[in-house]
């Protein structure tokens, strides 16, 4: 737990991470509990960084965004980047 769950929760709640509130994190976990099991370094951080670079905050994304395949995530990000830009 200390090596996986704790760093993931800290990142999702931190200002330098996804910047979610506890309530928002609960919402994401209730829809997609696996978000806490995904690799922080290989899936969560890279996606959050790409979303941040595109000006999209995690709380405005679908609650199951981390479960998307890389291809589906890329399509979603492209669609929302061109829509919002």
Backbone as CSV, one residue per row, in Angstrom:
resi,resn,N_x,N_y,N_z,CA_x,CA_y,CA_z,C_x,C_y,C_z
1,UNK,0.816,-1.208,0.000,0.000,0.000,0.000,0.855,1.266,0.000
2,UNK,1.872,1.274,0.812,2.709,2.474,0.906,3.448,2.763,-0.392
3,UNK,3.806,1.720,-1.125,4.596,1.953,-2.334,3.742,2.211,-3.572
4,UNK,2.447,1.895,-3.534,1.604,2.079,-4.711,0.419,3.004,-4.433
5,UNK,-0.422,2.642,-3.505,-1.650,3.391,-3.252,-1.380,4.804,-2.738
6,UNK,-0.537,4.911,-1.749,-0.274,6.211,-1.134,0.286,7.221,-2.136
7,UNK,1.320,6.876,-2.924,1.823,7.849,-3.917,0.781,8.236,-4.967
8,UNK,-0.056,7.291,-5.362,-1.091,7.587,-6.361,-2.101,8.575,-5.804
9,UNK,-2.582,8.327,-4.605,-3.554,9.234,-3.974,-2.927,10.605,-3.759
10,UNK,-1.693,10.630,-3.279,-1.002,11.911,-3.065,-0.891,12.702,-4.364
11,UNK,-0.526,12.023,-5.448,-0.395,12.706,-6.734,-1.741,13.243,-7.208
12,UNK,-2.779,12.444,-7.090,-4.100,12.865,-7.562,-4.640,14.050,-6.765
13,UNK,-4.230,14.167,-5.511,-4.707,15.250,-4.659,-3.782,16.472,-4.662
14,UNK,-2.545,16.301,-5.061,-1.565,17.383,-4.916,-1.736,18.479,-5.966
15,UNK,-1.260,19.654,-5.612,-1.272,20.794,-6.544,-0.365,20.530,-7.744
16,UNK,0.682,19.757,-7.541,1.612,19.433,-8.629,1.142,18.229,-9.443
17,UNK,0.070,17.605,-9.003,-0.471,16.439,-9.696,-1.777,16.789,-10.384
18,UNK,-2.807,16.005,-10.078,-4.101,16.213,-10.725,-4.918,17.317,-10.064
19,UNK,-4.533,17.701,-8.835,-5.190,18.808,-8.130,-6.678,18.540,-7.884
20,UNK,-6.995,17.275,-7.567,-8.383,16.937,-7.238,-8.657,17.233,-5.776
21,UNK,-9.909,17.491,-5.449,-10.320,17.555,-4.055,-10.592,16.118,-3.599
22,UNK,-10.740,15.914,-2.316,-11.061,14.584,-1.798,-12.394,14.116,-2.372
23,UNK,-13.345,15.012,-2.474,-14.655,14.683,-3.035,-14.538,14.265,-4.503
24,UNK,-13.753,15.015,-5.276,-13.564,14.674,-6.687,-12.861,13.329,-6.841
25,UNK,-11.865,13.070,-6.001,-11.179,11.783,-6.046,-12.167,10.661,-5.733
26,UNK,-13.028,10.856,-4.755,-14.044,9.857,-4.433,-14.955,9.586,-5.613
27,UNK,-15.312,10.621,-6.336,-16.143,10.476,-7.532,-15.444,9.617,-8.578
28,UNK,-14.173,9.913,-8.859,-13.424,9.139,-9.847,-13.272,7.687,-9.406
29,UNK,-12.976,7.471,-8.138,-12.788,6.106,-7.636,-14.102,5.335,-7.656
30,UNK,-15.220,6.005,-7.382,-16.507,5.302,-7.390,-16.869,4.822,-8.797
31,UNK,-16.479,5.573,-9.811,-16.745,5.171,-11.190,-15.692,4.205,-11.725
32,UNK,-14.454,4.391,-11.311,-13.355,3.589,-11.837,-12.378,3.257,-10.703
33,UNK,-12.733,2.291,-9.846,-11.847,1.943,-8.727,-10.433,1.568,-9.167
34,UNK,-10.304,1.050,-10.374,-8.992,0.638,-10.871,-8.031,1.805,-11.029
35,UNK,-8.534,3.035,-10.981,-7.637,4.182,-11.102,-6.530,4.115,-10.052
36,UNK,-6.848,3.526,-8.909,-5.864,3.427,-7.837,-4.849,2.318,-8.077
37,UNK,-5.123,1.454,-9.043,-4.213,0.343,-9.342,-3.361,0.594,-10.578
38,UNK,-3.739,1.565,-11.393,-2.949,1.856,-12.589,-1.576,2.390,-12.189
39,UNK,-0.616,2.167,-13.059,0.739,2.627,-12.799,0.781,4.155,-12.761
40,UNK,1.283,4.673,-11.663,1.396,6.121,-11.517,2.369,6.690,-12.551
41,UNK,3.505,6.017,-12.731,4.545,6.519,-13.618,4.273,6.244,-15.095
42,UNK,3.603,5.140,-15.394,3.412,4.757,-16.791,2.067,5.179,-17.378
43,UNK,1.072,5.404,-16.536,-0.243,5.749,-17.077,-0.773,7.063,-16.524
44,UNK,-0.844,7.190,-15.224,-1.522,8.345,-14.625,-0.753,9.644,-14.860
45,UNK,0.512,9.695,-14.462,1.279,10.938,-14.622,1.380,11.383,-16.080
46,UNK,1.742,10.476,-16.996,1.836,10.942,-18.388,0.521,11.500,-18.932
47,UNK,-0.588,10.888,-18.565,-1.877,11.380,-19.068,-2.243,12.717,-18.440
48,UNK,-2.008,12.843,-17.149,-2.297,14.116,-16.478,-1.441,15.221,-17.081
49,UNK,-0.175,14.934,-17.337,0.712,15.936,-17.922,0.259,16.329,-19.325
50,UNK,-0.141,15.368,-20.122,-0.629,15.678,-21.472,-1.917,16.495,-21.400
51,UNK,-2.800,16.142,-20.475,-4.041,16.894,-20.315,-3.729,18.320,-19.845
52,UNK,-2.817,18.447,-18.903,-2.437,19.773,-18.403,-1.858,20.613,-19.536
53,UNK,-0.992,20.006,-20.349,-0.402,20.727,-21.486,-1.471,21.201,-22.467
54,UNK,-2.570,20.453,-22.536,-3.674,20.812,-23.434,-4.678,21.737,-22.751
55,UNK,-4.438,22.067,-21.484,-5.347,22.955,-20.767,-6.605,22.272,-20.265
56,UNK,-6.541,20.957,-20.069,-7.696,20.193,-19.606,-7.388,19.632,-18.222
57,UNK,-8.240,19.924,-17.274,-8.065,19.392,-15.919,-8.786,18.053,-15.799
58,UNK,-8.241,17.186,-14.977,-8.795,15.840,-14.816,-10.266,15.869,-14.423
59,UNK,-10.657,16.787,-13.576,-12.054,16.796,-13.116,-13.055,17.085,-14.226
60,UNK,-12.588,17.591,-15.360,-13.470,17.851,-16.496,-13.451,16.728,-17.531
61,UNK,-12.770,15.655,-17.212,-12.685,14.517,-18.130,-13.670,13.432,-17.699
62,UNK,-13.914,12.456,-18.566,-14.787,11.345,-18.167,-14.179,10.626,-16.953
63,UNK,-14.994,10.175,-16.020,-14.449,9.541,-14.821,-13.708,8.235,-15.097
64,UNK,-13.855,7.687,-16.277,-13.160,6.441,-16.622,-11.984,6.696,-17.576
65,UNK,-11.501,7.920,-17.647,-10.464,8.296,-18.608,-9.205,7.451,-18.486
66,UNK,-8.839,7.044,-17.296,-7.618,6.259,-17.122,-7.772,4.832,-17.640
67,UNK,-8.997,4.383,-17.816,-9.211,3.028,-18.335,-9.147,2.975,-19.857
68,UNK,-9.154,4.128,-20.501,-9.072,4.160,-21.961,-7.751,3.544,-22.425
69,UNK,-7.804,2.872,-23.561,-6.563,2.425,-24.183,-5.775,3.660,-24.586
70,UNK,-4.506,3.479,-24.864,-3.703,4.626,-25.294,-4.283,5.259,-26.555
71,UNK,-4.734,4.410,-27.470,-5.311,4.925,-28.721,-6.588,5.722,-28.450
72,UNK,-7.459,5.186,-27.612,-8.712,5.879,-27.306,-8.429,7.178,-26.542
73,UNK,-7.453,7.159,-25.660,-7.085,8.373,-24.935,-6.575,9.434,-25.905
74,UNK,-5.707,9.029,-26.841,-5.177,9.970,-27.832,-6.292,10.603,-28.652
75,UNK,-7.254,9.794,-29.061,-8.392,10.301,-29.841,-9.203,11.280,-29.005
76,UNK,-9.484,10.912,-27.759,-10.257,11.783,-26.864,-9.529,13.111,-26.664
77,UNK,-8.224,13.035,-26.397,-7.458,14.250,-26.144,-7.414,15.143,-27.380
78,UNK,-7.215,14.546,-28.530,-7.179,15.319,-29.770,-8.520,16.009,-30.015
79,UNK,-9.580,15.284,-29.809,-10.928,15.835,-30.022,-11.184,17.022,-29.091
80,UNK,-10.813,16.867,-27.845,-11.095,17.921,-26.868,-10.096,19.061,-26.927
81,UNK,-8.935,18.802,-27.427,-7.953,19.865,-27.592,-8.368,20.780,-28.747
82,UNK,-8.785,20.177,-29.838,-9.195,20.989,-30.989,-10.541,21.660,-30.747
83,UNK,-11.381,21.053,-29.925,-12.679,21.638,-29.604,-12.513,22.846,-28.690
84,UNK,-11.601,22.756,-27.744,-11.451,23.800,-26.731,-10.464,24.877,-27.141
85,UNK,-9.625,24.604,-28.104,-8.573,25.568,-28.461,-9.098,26.655,-29.369
